[in-house]
Amino acid sequence: MILSHDLEGAGPVVVLLHSGVCDRRMWEPQAAALVAAGHRVLRPDLRGYGQTPADSGPYGDADDVLALLDSLGIGEAAFVGASFGGRVALELAAGAPERVRALALLCPARAGFEPGAELTALWEREDALLEAGDVEAAVALNVEHWVGPEATAEARALVAVMQRRAFELQLAALAQDGQADGEGAVTEGGADAAEGTEAGAPALADGLARVDAPALVVGGAHDFADFRGIAAEVAALLPRARHVELDWAGHLPAVERPADTSALLVEFLAAHPAEPAPAA
């Protein structure tokens, strides 16, 4: 499957990987800023999000992203991942470090982490709502908990639209596969917590130790403690990482303060420019 995507601009490629409550629409302000700064920006919808259908069979999101790059003739790129998209970026970097020019992770998830009581209770509540068929309540629950205090009403409404679309795709795929409504739905929590088909924590740590690309790992002071801990842990695993915690951010800084997040990414990538292509 080739992921649905947008590709715009000219220059070194930057791949933007969305969170598990959003789709590629979350990145519109950052895409515009990065294009203006001289980058070619690729925004895919991962499986079960936006315009890419869900698939209940085994697959790897990182493999999907690499297949998309190959289909577009893109070798090396900088990767920016938010939450679940951060997990995908980490797995891609661990498995194919030669494809990664730079890595920016915004409140990333990672394979194999054990959620604490607060997150476990949230995901159990979401599962119960979906199993009861109350998709709107599940959407509202996720917007309330995943979007930080700095977000505007318009930003919250956009996250609700994106989360609702993800539920529609994922529940339809599960129903087609013969599962009960809502059981096993992949959302910000489910996608981030599940082992899936990709590398577990030990293999991921070993792989990240071999990643030579510069990295920026961002945490949010208003995020769940689990994700703040993951950001610090991942920064310690990556050899060339800088860890920053934003005092204003919740779990989705790109949505909560788009302009500030865009500036952070543009500055990071400007400090680590792509090497010129060798002369023919």
VEXTOR-878326 format. One record per residue (C-alpha): x, y, z. Coordinates in steps of 0.25 Angstrom, whole numbers, plus 2048, in hexadecimal, padded with zeros to 3 digits. Each point is the difference from the previous one (the first is absolute). Last residue first. Example, Ala and Ser with C-alpha at 12.3 -4.5 7.8 and 13.67 -1.06 7.14 Angstrom:
<nodes>
8377FC81D7FA7F2802
</nodes>
This chain:
<nodes>
87183B7D380480880C7FC7FB80D7F380580680280A80B7FF7FC80E7F280280680080B80A8007FE80F7FF80D8077F58047F67F97F38037FF80480F7FC80E7FD7F57FC7F67FB7F680B7FF80A80B7FA80B7F87F57F67FB7FD7FC80F7FF80F8047F78037F47F77F48027FE80280F7F67F58057FF7F87F38107FE7FE8017FF80F7F77F48018027F980E7FF80C80880980C7FE80380D80880C7FD8078077F97F48097F580480D7FF7F78097F47FF80C8017F68047F37F980D7FC7F98027F28067F17FD8017FD7F780C80080C80A7F78087F87F67F47FF8007FF80F7FD80E8027F58007F67FA7F380680080680E7F880C7FB7F77F67F97FD7F880C7FE80D8097F48047F780280D7F97FF80E8068108028018017FB7F180B7F87FB8098037F480B7F77FA8098077F680A7F67F980C8017F88037F47F780A7F58057F57F58038087F48057FB80180E7F28017FB8017F27FB8047FA80D7F58088077F67FB7F68047F28017FE80080F7F38088007F97F77F58028017F17F38007F77F47F77FF7F780780A80580280E7F480880380180D80980180B7F67F67FA7F77F67FD80B80280D8078008097F47F57F77F98007F27FB7F37F98028017F38077F27FE8037F880C7FB7F57F87F98027F18028097FA7F67FC7F97F380C8067F77F68097FA7FC80580D80E8038048038077F37F380980280580380E80D8047FB7FB8097F57F580780880980180D80B8077F87F680A7FA7FA80380D80F8038058028097F47F380880280280180F80F8057FE7FA80B7F77F680480B80B80180A8088097F77F58097FD7FD80180F80E80580280B7F780680980580B7FA7F780B8047F37F97F97F77F78017F18047F77FF80B7F48087FC8017FD7F28017F18037F38008097F88087F58037F67F67FC7F58097F38078037FE8027F18037F17FD7F57FB80A7FE7F27FB8017F980D80D7F97FC80580E7FC7FD80680E8067F480780D8007F880180F8037FE7FE80F80A7F580080A8097F87FE80B80B8027F680C80D7FB7FA80580E7FD7FE80480F8057F280580D8007F98037FB7F280B7F67FE8098047F48027F57F68028087F380280F8027F780D80180580D7FC7FC80E8078058077F380C7F97FA8098067F680A7F77F880B8047F68067FA7F47F97F38018017F67F580D7FA8047FA7FD80E7F77F57FA7FA7F780B80380980C7FC80D7F87F37F97FB7FC7FC80E80380D8067F88077F57F47F780280180380F80080E7FD7F47FF7F77F97FA80C80480C80880380B7F580B7FC7F68098097F880A7F87F780B8067F88027F97F380A7F77F87FC7F87F47F48067F97FC7FA7F27F18028037FD7F180080C7FE8097FB80A80A7F27FA8018067F280280880680B7F48068077F97F37FE80B7F880780080A80B7F17FD8028027F18007F67F67FB7F87F58067F17FF7FC7F580A80580280A7F57FB80E8017FE8087F480980C7FD7F880D7FE80180680E8057F58097FF7F080080D7FE7FA80980C8017FC80D7F980D8057FA80680E80080C8037F780780D80180A8057F680880B80880480E7FD7FC80880C7F28037FA7FE7F17FE8037FE80F7F680B8047F57FB7F78027F280580080480E7F38087FF7FA7F47F98057F58097F37FB8077FA7FE7F28097F37FF7F77F980A7FD80180E7FD7F880D80B7F77FE80B80B7FD8048047F280D7FD7F980780C7F880B7FC7F680A80B7FD8077FF7F380B80A7FC7FC80A7F67F38037F87F28028057F47F68017FD7F18027F27FC8067FD7F28037F87F47FF8087F48048047F67F57FB7F2804
</nodes>
